[in-house]
C-alpha cells in the first residue's frame, strides 16, 4: 500500500502548513512547524525561515526540501494526517 501513496500536488498555505493532494483524491493540511522547531539539525535549520520553507518541490511522489533531500517525510504518515513531530 505504501508505494501507492503518492503526492500529486502540494500547495503552501501559511506558516508551516502545506496542503498535500494525494493520487487517490485525499487531501491533508500538514503542519511541519513543530518538527522544524523541536528537531534542530544543521541540514534543516534553514527551513525555519518561511522564505526557505516555501521552496519545497515534489520528487517521485514525495514532498522534498533542498537539492539533496534535506527534508523528506514518510508519505504514509502524512497520508494519515499526522503532523511530523
Secondary structure, DSSP 4 states (H G I P E B T S, - for coil): -GGG--EEEEEEEETTEEEEEETTS-EEEEE-HHHHHHS--TTTGGGGSHHHHT-EEEETTEEEETTTTSEE--HHHHHTTPPP-
